[in-house]
């Protein structure tokens, strides 16, 4: 199993994607605008995923 296969099947994908978007938002424009725009859409989903994963609240609760 390669590293790419591991990452694509991992539950860390949302966390790594959010970290990458934060990185993009810290870069000079136009990457900043892309990162901020994507974070505006993804941030509520990421918060819901984190609450479900770690607090057991919401649709992502296990």
ABEGO torsion letter per residue (X at the ends): XBAAAAAAABAAAAAAAAAAAAAAAABBOAAAAAAAAAAAAAAAAAAAAAAAAAAGBEAABX
